[in-house]
Amino acid sequence: MAEAQRRVDFEIGELASPPGGRELTGVYLKGADGVVLTYGSGWGTVVLAQGQQESGAALPQPGAQGGDLALPTVALGGGVEATELSTPIGTGLRWNAGGVSYVLAGSVPAADLERAARELH
């Protein structure tokens, strides 16, 4: 983790309480400006991707392009909202906070993933 932190210009967030007690199993650099953390292994892996938010970038607003699918949002606290896609086999969250863009996904119930996102540090 320390090596990855030296290579990016933002503070890498880690899940304080990964769903199901999963352990951090991998830290991967994504180009020069992103990091992917994996928790667990196999089908049950939870993935946290993060990268520096581009200047002026914001999450797309539903309907802004005309006819876009409106995904639900969930409050993560501190005025931060995430877009959520939840299916019977897994959940994905996407949000921006503190100049960093995050995607958190895994084959876990939405409530578990939301809780993990709220406890990101």
C-alpha positions as CSV (number, residue, x, y, z in Angstrom):
1,M,0.0,0.0,0.0
2,A,2.8,2.4,0.8
3,E,4.4,2.0,-2.6
4,A,1.0,2.7,-4.3
5,Q,0.5,5.8,-2.1
6,R,3.9,7.2,-3.2
7,R,2.8,7.0,-6.8
8,V,-0.5,8.8,-6.7
9,D,-1.4,12.4,-5.9
10,F,-4.4,11.7,-3.6
11,E,-4.8,9.8,-0.3
12,I,-5.7,6.2,-0.9
13,G,-8.9,5.3,0.9
14,E,-9.3,1.8,2.5
15,L,-12.4,0.1,3.7
16,A,-12.5,0.2,7.5
17,S,-15.0,-2.6,7.7
18,P,-15.1,-4.6,4.4
19,P,-18.3,-6.6,3.9
20,G,-18.2,-10.0,5.5
21,G,-14.9,-9.3,7.2
22,R,-13.0,-9.7,4.0
23,E,-9.3,-9.0,4.1
24,L,-7.3,-6.7,1.8
25,T,-5.9,-9.1,-0.8
26,G,-4.5,-6.8,-3.5
27,V,-3.4,-3.3,-4.3
28,Y,-3.0,-2.5,-8.0
29,L,-2.0,0.7,-9.7
30,K,-4.2,1.8,-12.6
31,G,-2.0,3.9,-14.8
32,A,-0.4,6.9,-13.1
33,D,-3.6,8.2,-11.5
34,G,-5.6,5.3,-10.1
35,V,-5.6,2.5,-7.6
36,V,-7.7,-0.6,-7.3
37,L,-8.0,-2.4,-3.9
38,T,-9.4,-5.9,-3.7
39,Y,-10.9,-7.5,-0.6
40,G,-11.5,-11.3,-0.5
41,S,-11.0,-13.6,-3.4
42,G,-13.0,-15.4,-6.1
43,W,-16.7,-14.8,-6.5
44,G,-16.9,-12.9,-3.2
45,T,-14.2,-10.3,-4.1
46,V,-15.1,-6.7,-3.3
47,V,-13.4,-4.1,-5.4
48,L,-12.7,-0.5,-4.5
49,A,-11.4,1.6,-7.5
50,Q,-10.3,5.2,-6.9
51,G,-8.6,8.0,-8.8
52,Q,-8.1,11.7,-8.7
53,Q,-11.3,13.5,-9.8
54,E,-10.8,15.5,-12.9
55,S,-11.1,19.3,-12.4
56,G,-14.8,20.3,-12.8
57,A,-15.9,16.7,-13.2
58,A,-19.1,15.6,-11.6
59,L,-21.3,12.5,-11.7
60,P,-23.7,12.6,-14.7
61,Q,-27.1,13.8,-13.8
62,P,-30.0,11.5,-14.8
63,G,-31.9,12.8,-17.8
64,A,-29.1,15.3,-18.6
65,Q,-28.5,13.6,-22.0
66,G,-32.2,13.1,-22.6
67,G,-33.6,9.7,-21.9
68,D,-30.8,8.5,-19.7
69,L,-31.6,5.8,-17.1
70,A,-32.1,7.3,-13.7
71,L,-30.3,5.2,-11.1
72,P,-31.1,5.6,-7.5
73,T,-28.8,7.5,-5.2
74,V,-27.9,6.8,-1.6
75,A,-26.6,9.3,1.0
76,L,-23.1,8.4,2.3
77,G,-23.0,11.3,4.8
78,G,-21.3,14.6,4.8
79,G,-23.4,15.7,1.8
80,V,-21.9,13.0,-0.4
81,E,-24.3,10.9,-2.6
82,A,-23.5,7.8,-4.5
83,T,-25.2,6.4,-7.6
84,E,-26.2,2.8,-6.9
85,L,-26.8,-0.2,-9.2
86,S,-28.2,-3.1,-7.2
87,T,-29.0,-6.5,-8.6
88,P,-29.7,-9.9,-7.1
89,I,-26.1,-10.9,-7.7
90,G,-24.3,-7.8,-6.6
91,T,-24.1,-4.1,-6.0
92,G,-22.1,-1.2,-7.4
93,L,-21.7,2.4,-6.0
94,R,-20.1,5.4,-7.7
95,W,-19.3,8.7,-6.0
96,N,-16.9,11.7,-5.8
97,A,-15.6,13.1,-2.5
98,G,-12.7,15.2,-1.5
99,G,-11.4,15.4,-5.1
100,V,-11.3,11.6,-5.5
101,S,-13.7,9.5,-7.6
102,Y,-14.7,6.1,-6.2
103,V,-16.3,2.9,-7.5
104,L,-17.1,0.2,-5.0
105,A,-18.6,-3.1,-6.2
106,G,-19.1,-6.7,-5.1
107,S,-21.4,-9.6,-4.9
108,V,-22.8,-8.5,-1.6
109,P,-26.1,-6.9,-0.5
110,A,-26.6,-3.2,-1.1
111,A,-26.8,-2.4,2.6
112,D,-23.4,-4.0,3.3
113,L,-21.7,-2.1,0.5
114,E,-23.3,1.2,1.5
115,R,-22.1,0.6,5.1
116,A,-18.6,-0.1,3.9
117,A,-18.6,3.1,1.7
118,R,-19.7,5.2,4.7
119,E,-16.8,3.9,6.7
120,L,-14.2,4.5,4.0
121,H,-11.0,6.0,5.5
